[in-house]
Structure formats: C-alpha cells, structure tokens
C-alpha cells in the first residue's frame, strides 16, 4: 500500500534515531495513518536510498537536514527529482532554516519550513494532499507551547529500543548566548510538564529502554526538576541503565550533588561544554562561565561520583591562537575528565559567531561540515596539525585503550608533547584514519622508543598492560612482560570500560 507522506533523514550512524522525525509524525494528527518514518545513514549509497524511498510511492517526502548530512541528502534529492519530479519535497532542519544563508540544495526543494516544524508541517501536508498548494515556498515554522505538542516517545519501535540511543528532552531551548551555538538564538529554556514527561519515561522503561540520551542544552538549569528526574531513574537503577546529560559546568548546587553521589559507577555520562578557559574569548563570544567554579565542579565529579565525564573544547574561536589554546587544553587535562572532545570550530548557518568573520579573518571550508581553515591568529598549517591532534587524541586518549601509556606520551606539558607525538605519528602512518589497533600499538612503541627516546623497558611495560586490556589476539609487536590476568569490574558501555 502506498505511503502518502514519507518522513526521512540520513543519520550519521545506525544507532542514532531521528528524534525530529518522531516529533513530526506524532503531530500529524489524523494524517499519521497515511505517513511513515523511514531512516537511512550517510554511509548508504544515494541511489539505493532513492530506490527504497520510491518503493513507498509517496506523494510528499519530508527531509530533516543537518550539517552532517547535507551533502549526501543533496545527492538523494537530486536523484528523486530526476526520477519522480512530481513528488513534493519538504525540507526542515538547521541547515535550511536561515533564508539569507542557505545551501545550494534549496533549489531542488519544493517547500522549506524554518524553525519548529511540528504544526507547520502538518498544515502543509494537509493542504498538499487536498490539492491546495501553498503560496509561499518558504514557510516560517510556528513555535507551539510545549503543552500543545504531542510527545514522540511511543513512536520509538521495539528495534529502536533494542539497538539505538533513545533521545529524550525534559526541556527545550537555552538561556545562554554562546555565539558558536544555534541555541544562542533561543529566548530562554522551557521545561516540559514534569509529570507527563516522567509518565512517558515510565512507559519507555517498561518497554525495555535502558539507554537514555537527554538532548537538553542545560539539564541542570532547574535543579528541582533535575533532581526529580535523577531520583526517578535511581529508583529504577539496574546494571544496564545508562543516562547521558549535557550539563552547565559551573552550576552544581548541593541538592544536585546529593543526588549524583547515589548513582553507581558508569551509569551516568556528563557532556560538559568547557570550550575555552580564556576569559577574553568568552567575553568576545558572549559566553558566561565561572572558570574557577567549572574547575572545582569537574574535580568534584571525578572525586565523588562514578560519572563518565566527556568535556568539550573548541579550537579556532575568534581571538584564539595555538599557544593560547594549549593553556585551556593543559588546564582541562589537569582536571582529569575521562574524555576531552577537541572540536574544530564549524560555521553553523545563522549562528551569531558569524559576525566575527571579517574582523578575525575567519576562513571556513565551503563544503560541510564548514570547518574553520584559518583565522587572523591561526594559519592553515596549524589548523591541519590540530585536526590530526584531535583525531589521534580521540584514538589514543579518549578511547581508554592506552590508559597506562598516555601519561608517558604527554608527561609534563600535555598539549606540546601530544602535538609533537601527533606529528610523528602522522609522519609514520601517513594517515590519521583507519589505523588498526594492532598497528597503533606498533607505531606508539616505535615513536616512543626511537623518536622520543623513552626507555624501552618502561614503554614495553605500559604498552603490554594496555595490550592485555584491549583483549587483542596473538603476540604483540613488542616484548610482553609477565603480568597477572586483569580483573573485570563494573558495568559500562564499550568505550567506558576502557577507562576502568
């Protein structure tokens, strides 16, 4: 049977579920029976995606478009318009939501909904199915009060619950104005009605959901709600329950601390956006952050909870330099989060940071993800070096596979020494991608002993421990020491286990 309305997107990975599509579907009212959600990934071939879409014989296709899928989506839509030009294509999402700053893709699209689409998409589909084409191609999305939105959680399938992250939100918006983020355009943060939200979480939990990723930009903004949600999950705690929150780094009041210390190790992950410790850059990009309090809170979390800390830094901000960024990185390393996500600044369409483009000579890649290529204070070569640094740091530092070897690499000056190591690793591997784990061990051993002059026995010892922890088969590419079998402990996801 044909599906008249097809809601689709290209996710970055299979494990990601398209939260926005489920919101659109939930708010289609009587049209839900005529609609279907159909998700793909950016790894799939465009022609295969087009074929699968067209099998449903849709009259309307709604695409959700982001910085990470715009290139692949452009190819898919181009094919659809060649094969079935009569199909009406509607697009929404941050990549097409700013009329004065849009990608070439918009030329292929029949209608664009900017901003919130739940209500506007429903009305547009109703008109199109009743042969009432909209007069305007560009439609401003209507932001509904949260209590008027139909919630999407029942539209997670059993397959989603078994195999995917379950995205949830207890609030929308953000009161802060950090210019690199599109949330800077929000007027404030608004909570969903707590009892209704927890009722939905109860249903999801009863259906077997155990991996909840909160997309709230500021989960700990309203402490009473944060504590109520934590207590809700604590009452249902099990070995396989895992919660991810994005938190404000300098706001950790006593009531919240009292709730956090009750959770068992590795049941919580906190994404903490530090971005920079430089107060001048913070002021330039309208970021309010108490740096002393941020440091205190990160240390408290590491010392008093079993939470997994994923802290973010951004390289390439206006006014930053290689030497200055090194200070922020070294300061964050000293606070010992399990992971430091080193992000390269990207130009988000509509983000307020774009006002600095001329003054700071911000030069961005014209193709997505629109990463910064150079600035007034950072040349292209330095940005390329830090790009590789970020990739190798994720491979060696964040993965947890080299827990015992990493201190030997970074020693007293983490940024300078890892940058030197990164340069040598790139020279030896000729790539920063697709290096097998066994090859990583071999390269690290060679660089530490032959290029950096580290004592062979010491390098062998720490690498042997990490090799054993990685459960690699066969003889390692260096001499192994006699070690007792490692004890397994705790319950965590695959990446977290490497940090234990």
C-alpha positions as CSV (number, residue, x, y, z in Angstrom):
1,X,0.0,0.0,0.0
2,X,1.5,3.4,-0.9
3,X,2.6,5.8,1.8
4,X,1.4,9.3,1.0
5,X,3.8,11.1,3.4
6,X,7.3,9.8,4.0
7,X,9.4,11.3,6.8
8,X,13.1,10.6,6.3
9,X,16.6,11.7,7.0
10,X,20.2,10.4,6.7
11,X,21.5,9.7,10.2
12,X,25.3,9.8,11.0
13,X,25.1,6.2,12.2
14,X,22.5,3.5,12.5
15,X,22.5,3.7,16.3
16,X,21.1,7.3,16.1
17,X,17.4,7.7,15.9
18,X,15.9,10.7,14.3
19,X,14.1,12.5,17.2
20,X,12.8,15.3,15.0
21,X,11.0,12.9,12.6
22,X,9.2,11.3,15.5
23,X,8.0,14.7,16.7
24,X,6.7,15.5,13.2
25,X,5.0,12.1,13.0
26,X,3.4,12.5,16.5
27,X,1.9,15.8,15.5
28,X,0.4,14.7,12.1
29,X,-2.9,14.1,13.9
30,X,-5.3,12.3,11.5
31,X,-2.6,12.0,8.8
32,X,-0.5,9.6,10.9
33,X,-2.2,6.6,9.2
34,X,-1.1,8.0,5.8
35,X,2.6,8.6,6.9
36,X,5.7,6.5,7.7
37,X,9.1,7.1,9.1
38,X,12.0,5.7,7.0
39,X,15.6,6.3,8.2
40,X,18.9,5.9,6.4
41,X,22.6,6.6,7.2
42,X,25.1,8.7,5.3
43,X,27.1,5.6,4.7
44,X,24.5,4.2,2.3
45,X,24.6,4.9,-1.5
46,X,22.3,7.7,-2.6
47,X,20.8,5.6,-5.5
48,X,19.9,2.8,-3.0
49,X,18.2,5.3,-0.7
50,X,16.3,6.8,-3.6
51,X,15.1,3.3,-4.7
52,X,13.9,2.4,-1.2
53,X,12.1,5.7,-0.8
54,X,10.3,5.4,-4.2
55,X,9.1,1.9,-3.4
56,X,6.7,3.5,-0.9
57,X,5.3,5.6,-3.8
58,X,5.0,8.8,-1.6
59,X,3.3,12.0,-2.7
60,X,5.2,14.0,-0.1
61,X,8.7,13.5,1.3
62,X,9.9,15.4,4.3
63,X,13.6,15.6,4.8
64,X,15.4,16.6,8.0
65,X,18.7,18.3,7.0
66,X,21.7,19.0,9.2
67,X,25.3,20.0,8.8
68,X,26.4,16.3,8.9
69,X,24.0,15.1,6.1
70,X,23.5,18.0,3.7
71,X,26.0,16.7,1.1
72,X,24.5,13.2,1.0
73,X,20.9,14.5,1.2
74,X,21.6,16.8,-1.8
75,X,22.6,13.8,-3.9
76,X,19.5,11.8,-2.8
77,X,17.1,14.7,-3.5
78,X,18.8,15.3,-6.9
79,X,18.0,11.7,-7.9
80,X,14.4,11.8,-6.6
81,X,13.8,15.0,-8.6
82,X,15.2,13.4,-11.8
83,X,13.2,10.2,-11.4
84,X,9.9,11.5,-9.9
85,X,9.7,15.2,-10.2
86,X,6.0,15.2,-9.3
87,X,6.8,14.3,-5.7
88,X,6.6,17.3,-3.4
89,X,9.8,17.6,-1.2
90,X,9.6,19.5,2.1
91,X,12.8,20.2,4.0
92,X,13.5,21.4,7.5
93,X,16.3,21.5,10.0
94,X,19.0,24.0,10.9
95,X,20.9,23.7,7.6
96,X,17.9,25.2,5.7
97,X,16.3,27.4,8.3
98,X,18.0,30.7,7.6
99,X,16.7,32.4,4.4
100,X,19.8,34.6,3.9
101,X,22.2,31.8,4.4
102,X,21.2,28.6,2.6
103,X,22.9,25.8,0.8
104,X,22.5,25.1,-3.0
105,X,20.3,22.2,-2.0
106,X,17.3,24.5,-1.6
107,X,17.0,24.9,-5.3
108,X,15.8,21.3,-5.5
109,X,13.2,21.6,-2.8
110,X,9.6,22.5,-3.2
111,X,9.0,23.8,0.3
112,X,11.2,24.8,3.2
113,X,10.0,25.1,6.8
114,X,12.3,27.2,9.0
115,X,12.4,26.6,12.8
116,X,9.9,24.5,14.6
117,X,8.0,22.3,12.2
118,X,5.5,20.2,14.1
119,X,2.5,22.4,13.4
120,X,3.6,23.9,10.1
121,X,4.4,20.5,8.5
122,X,1.0,19.1,9.4
123,X,-0.8,22.1,7.9
124,X,1.3,22.0,4.7
125,X,0.8,18.3,4.2
126,X,-3.0,18.7,4.7
127,X,-3.0,21.4,2.0
128,X,-0.9,19.5,-0.4
129,X,-3.0,16.3,0.0
130,X,-6.1,18.3,-0.7
131,X,-4.6,19.9,-3.8
132,X,-4.2,23.3,-2.2
133,X,-0.5,24.2,-2.9
134,X,1.0,26.8,-0.5
135,X,1.5,30.2,-2.0
136,X,4.9,30.7,-0.3
137,X,7.7,28.3,-0.8
138,X,9.4,29.4,2.4
139,X,7.3,28.8,5.5
140,X,8.2,30.1,8.9
141,X,7.7,27.4,11.5
142,X,5.3,28.0,14.3
143,X,6.6,27.5,17.8
144,X,3.8,25.9,19.8
145,X,3.6,26.0,23.6
146,X,5.2,22.7,24.9
147,X,1.9,21.5,26.4
148,X,0.3,21.6,23.0
149,X,2.8,19.3,21.4
150,X,2.1,15.6,21.1
151,X,5.1,13.8,22.5
152,X,7.0,11.3,20.3
153,X,8.2,8.6,22.7
154,X,5.6,6.0,21.8
155,X,6.9,6.0,18.2
156,X,10.2,4.5,19.1
157,X,9.9,1.0,17.8
158,X,11.0,-2.2,19.5
159,X,14.0,-2.3,17.2
160,X,14.9,1.3,18.3
161,X,14.7,0.3,22.0
162,X,16.9,-2.7,21.4
163,X,19.6,-1.2,19.2
164,X,19.5,2.6,19.3
165,X,20.1,5.6,21.5
166,X,16.8,6.8,22.9
167,X,16.7,10.6,22.7
168,X,14.6,12.4,25.2
169,X,14.2,16.0,26.3
170,X,12.9,17.4,29.6
171,X,13.2,21.0,28.3
172,X,13.7,23.0,25.1
173,X,15.9,26.0,24.5
174,X,18.8,27.6,26.2
175,X,19.0,30.9,28.2
176,X,22.7,31.4,27.3
177,X,24.0,33.2,24.3
178,X,27.3,31.4,23.3
179,X,27.7,32.6,19.8
180,X,29.1,29.4,18.2
181,X,25.8,27.6,19.0
182,X,22.4,27.9,17.4
183,X,20.8,27.8,20.8
184,X,22.1,31.3,21.2
185,X,19.0,32.3,19.2
186,X,16.7,30.9,21.8
187,X,15.0,33.3,24.1
188,X,15.1,31.0,27.1
189,X,14.7,27.4,28.2
190,X,11.3,26.0,28.8
191,X,10.5,22.7,30.6
192,X,8.0,20.1,29.6
193,X,5.4,19.4,32.3
194,X,7.4,17.1,34.6
195,X,4.6,14.6,35.5
196,X,3.8,14.0,31.8
197,X,7.5,13.7,30.9
198,X,8.1,11.1,33.7
199,X,5.0,9.2,32.7
200,X,6.5,8.9,29.2
201,X,9.8,7.8,30.7
202,X,8.0,5.1,32.7
203,X,6.4,3.7,29.5
204,X,9.8,3.7,27.7
205,X,11.5,2.0,30.7
206,X,8.7,-0.6,30.9
207,X,9.2,-1.3,27.2
208,X,12.8,-2.1,27.9
209,X,14.6,1.2,27.1
210,X,17.8,1.4,29.1
211,X,20.0,3.9,27.2
212,X,18.6,7.4,27.5
213,X,20.3,10.4,26.0
214,X,18.9,13.7,27.2
215,X,19.3,16.4,24.5
216,X,18.5,19.3,26.9
217,X,21.1,22.0,26.4
218,X,21.1,22.8,30.1
219,X,19.9,19.8,32.0
220,X,21.0,21.2,35.4
221,X,19.4,24.6,34.9
222,X,16.4,24.0,37.1
223,X,17.8,21.9,40.0
224,X,14.4,20.7,41.4
225,X,13.5,19.2,38.0
226,X,17.0,17.7,37.5
227,X,16.9,16.1,40.9
228,X,13.3,14.7,40.3
229,X,14.5,13.1,37.1
230,X,17.6,11.7,38.6
231,X,15.6,10.2,41.5
232,X,13.1,8.7,39.0
233,X,15.9,6.8,37.3
234,X,17.7,6.0,40.5
235,X,14.5,4.2,41.7
236,X,14.7,2.0,38.6
237,X,18.5,1.6,38.6
238,X,19.8,-1.7,37.1
239,X,23.2,-2.8,35.7
240,X,22.2,-1.9,32.2
241,X,20.6,1.5,32.8
242,X,22.7,4.3,31.2
243,X,21.9,8.1,31.2
244,X,23.6,10.9,29.2
245,X,23.1,14.5,30.2
246,X,24.6,17.8,28.9
247,X,25.3,20.0,32.0
248,X,26.4,23.6,32.7
249,X,29.9,23.2,34.1
250,X,29.8,26.0,36.7
251,X,26.4,25.1,38.3
252,X,26.4,22.1,40.6
253,X,24.5,23.0,43.8
254,X,24.4,20.8,46.9
255,X,21.0,19.2,46.1
256,X,22.2,18.0,42.7
257,X,25.5,16.7,44.2
258,X,23.5,14.7,46.8
259,X,21.5,13.0,44.0
260,X,24.6,12.3,41.9
261,X,26.6,10.5,44.6
262,X,23.8,7.9,44.8
263,X,24.4,6.6,41.3
264,X,26.6,3.5,40.8
265,X,29.8,3.9,38.7
266,X,29.4,4.3,34.9
267,X,25.7,4.7,34.9
268,X,25.9,8.4,34.2
269,X,27.7,10.3,31.4
270,X,28.0,14.1,31.5
271,X,28.8,16.1,28.4
272,X,30.4,19.3,29.8
273,X,31.0,22.1,27.4
274,X,34.1,24.0,28.6
275,X,35.0,25.2,25.1
276,X,37.7,27.6,26.4
277,X,39.1,28.9,29.7
278,X,40.2,32.2,28.2
279,X,38.0,35.0,29.7
280,X,38.7,37.4,26.9
281,X,37.5,34.9,24.3
282,X,34.5,34.0,26.5
283,X,33.5,37.7,26.6
284,X,34.0,38.1,22.8
285,X,31.6,35.2,22.1
286,X,29.1,36.1,24.8
287,X,29.8,33.0,26.9
288,X,29.2,33.3,30.6
289,X,31.3,30.8,32.6
290,X,32.9,30.9,36.0
291,X,36.2,29.2,35.2
292,X,37.1,28.6,38.9
293,X,33.8,27.0,39.6
294,X,34.0,24.9,36.5
295,X,37.3,23.5,37.6
296,X,36.0,22.9,41.1
297,X,33.0,21.1,39.8
298,X,34.9,18.9,37.4
299,X,37.2,17.8,40.2
300,X,34.3,17.2,42.5
301,X,32.6,15.0,39.9
302,X,35.8,12.9,39.3
303,X,36.5,12.5,43.0
304,X,33.0,11.9,44.4
305,X,31.0,10.2,41.6
306,X,31.3,7.4,39.2
307,X,30.1,9.5,36.3
308,X,31.9,9.4,33.0
309,X,33.0,13.0,32.1
310,X,33.1,14.0,28.4
311,X,34.4,17.6,28.3
312,X,34.4,19.7,25.2
313,X,37.0,22.2,23.9
314,X,36.8,24.2,20.7
315,X,39.8,25.2,18.6
316,X,39.6,28.1,16.2
317,X,37.4,30.5,18.1
318,X,37.9,34.2,17.2
319,X,40.8,35.6,19.1
320,X,42.4,32.2,19.9
321,X,45.8,31.1,19.0
322,X,47.7,27.8,19.1
323,X,49.7,28.9,22.2
324,X,46.6,30.2,23.9
325,X,44.5,27.0,23.2
326,X,47.3,24.9,24.7
327,X,46.7,26.6,28.0
328,X,43.0,25.6,28.0
329,X,43.9,22.1,26.9
330,X,46.5,21.7,29.6
331,X,44.2,23.1,32.3
332,X,41.5,20.6,31.3
333,X,43.8,17.6,31.2
334,X,44.8,18.5,34.8
335,X,41.1,18.1,35.8
336,X,41.2,14.5,34.5
337,X,37.9,14.0,32.6
338,X,37.8,10.6,31.1
339,X,37.4,12.2,27.6
340,X,38.3,15.5,26.1
341,X,36.4,16.1,22.9
342,X,38.6,18.5,20.9
343,X,36.3,20.1,18.4
344,X,37.3,22.3,15.4
345,X,35.1,25.3,15.1
346,X,32.4,24.9,12.4
347,X,30.4,27.6,10.7
348,X,26.7,26.9,11.6
349,X,24.3,28.8,9.4
350,X,22.6,31.5,11.3
351,X,24.9,31.3,14.3
352,X,25.8,34.7,15.8
353,X,29.5,33.9,15.7
354,X,29.4,34.7,12.0
355,X,29.5,38.4,12.9
356,X,33.3,38.0,13.6
357,X,34.1,36.6,10.2
358,X,35.6,39.7,8.7
359,X,37.3,41.2,11.8
360,X,39.1,37.9,12.7
361,X,39.6,36.7,9.0
362,X,37.7,33.5,9.7
363,X,38.0,31.3,6.6
364,X,35.8,28.3,6.5
365,X,35.6,25.2,4.3
366,X,32.9,25.9,1.7
367,X,31.7,22.3,2.0
368,X,30.1,20.7,5.0
369,X,30.9,20.5,7.9
370,X,32.2,24.0,7.2
371,X,35.2,23.6,9.4
372,X,37.5,26.6,10.1
373,X,40.6,26.6,7.8
374,X,42.4,29.7,9.1
375,X,41.9,32.8,11.2
376,X,43.8,36.0,11.8
377,X,45.8,34.3,14.5
378,X,45.9,30.6,13.3
379,X,47.3,29.6,10.0
380,X,46.1,26.7,7.8
381,X,49.1,24.5,8.7
382,X,48.4,24.9,12.4
383,X,44.8,24.0,11.9
384,X,45.7,20.9,10.0
385,X,48.1,19.9,12.8
386,X,45.3,20.3,15.4
387,X,42.8,18.4,13.2
388,X,45.2,15.5,13.3
389,X,45.9,16.1,17.0
390,X,42.1,15.8,17.6
391,X,41.8,12.6,15.7
392,X,44.8,11.0,17.4
393,X,43.7,12.2,20.8
394,X,40.3,10.5,20.3
395,X,42.1,7.3,19.1
396,X,44.6,7.2,22.0
397,X,43.4,9.5,24.8
398,X,39.6,9.2,24.6
399,X,39.3,5.6,23.6
400,X,40.7,4.5,27.0
401,X,42.7,1.8,25.3
402,X,46.0,3.4,26.2
403,X,45.2,4.4,29.8
404,X,48.7,3.4,31.1
405,X,50.6,4.6,28.0
406,X,49.1,8.0,27.7
407,X,50.9,9.5,30.7
408,X,54.2,8.5,29.2
409,X,53.2,10.4,26.0
410,X,52.0,13.7,27.5
411,X,54.2,13.8,30.6
412,X,54.6,17.4,31.9
413,X,53.3,19.5,29.0
414,X,50.3,17.6,27.6
415,X,49.5,19.8,24.6
416,X,53.0,20.5,23.4
417,X,54.1,16.8,23.8
418,X,51.0,15.3,22.3
419,X,51.2,17.7,19.4
420,X,54.8,16.5,18.8
421,X,53.7,12.9,19.1
422,X,50.8,13.6,16.7
423,X,53.2,15.0,14.1
424,X,55.4,12.0,14.4
425,X,52.5,9.5,14.3
426,X,51.1,11.2,11.1
427,X,54.6,11.1,9.5
428,X,54.9,7.4,10.3
429,X,51.3,6.3,9.4
430,X,50.7,8.8,6.5
431,X,47.1,8.9,7.7
432,X,45.0,9.8,10.7
433,X,42.3,7.3,9.8
434,X,41.8,3.6,9.5
435,X,44.8,2.6,11.6
436,X,44.2,-0.9,13.0
437,X,44.5,-1.3,16.8
438,X,47.5,-3.6,16.5
439,X,49.2,-1.1,14.2
440,X,48.5,1.6,16.7
441,X,50.5,-0.3,19.3
442,X,53.3,-0.9,16.9
443,X,53.5,2.8,15.9
444,X,53.3,4.1,19.5
445,X,56.1,1.8,20.6
446,X,58.3,2.8,17.7
447,X,57.7,6.6,18.2
448,X,58.2,6.5,21.9
449,X,61.5,4.5,21.8
450,X,63.1,5.5,18.5
451,X,61.9,9.1,18.1
452,X,61.3,10.4,21.6
453,X,64.0,8.4,23.4
454,X,61.8,6.8,26.1
455,X,63.3,3.9,28.0
456,X,62.4,0.6,26.1
457,X,61.6,-1.4,29.2
458,X,59.2,1.3,30.5
459,X,57.5,1.6,27.2
460,X,57.1,-2.2,26.9
461,X,55.7,-2.4,30.4
462,X,52.9,0.2,29.9
463,X,52.1,-0.9,26.4
464,X,51.9,-4.6,27.5
465,X,49.3,-3.7,30.2
466,X,47.2,-1.8,27.7
467,X,47.6,-4.5,25.1
468,X,46.3,-7.0,27.5
469,X,43.4,-4.8,28.5
470,X,42.5,-4.4,24.8
471,X,41.9,-8.2,24.5
472,X,44.0,-8.4,21.4
473,X,44.8,-11.8,20.0
474,X,48.3,-13.0,19.0
475,X,51.7,-11.9,20.0
476,X,52.0,-8.1,20.4
477,X,54.5,-6.1,18.3
478,X,56.8,-5.7,21.3
479,X,58.1,-7.9,24.0
480,X,55.4,-8.7,26.6
481,X,56.1,-8.8,30.3
482,X,54.8,-11.4,32.7
483,X,51.5,-10.0,34.1
484,X,48.6,-11.4,36.1
485,X,45.2,-11.5,34.3
486,X,43.3,-8.3,34.7
487,X,40.1,-8.3,36.8
488,X,36.9,-7.3,35.2
489,X,34.7,-4.8,37.1
490,X,31.6,-2.7,36.8
491,X,29.0,-2.3,34.1
492,X,29.6,0.3,31.4
493,X,29.3,0.7,27.7
494,X,32.2,-0.5,25.5
495,X,34.1,2.8,25.4
496,X,33.6,3.5,29.1
497,X,35.0,0.1,30.0
498,X,38.4,1.0,28.5
499,X,38.7,3.7,31.2
500,X,38.2,1.4,34.1
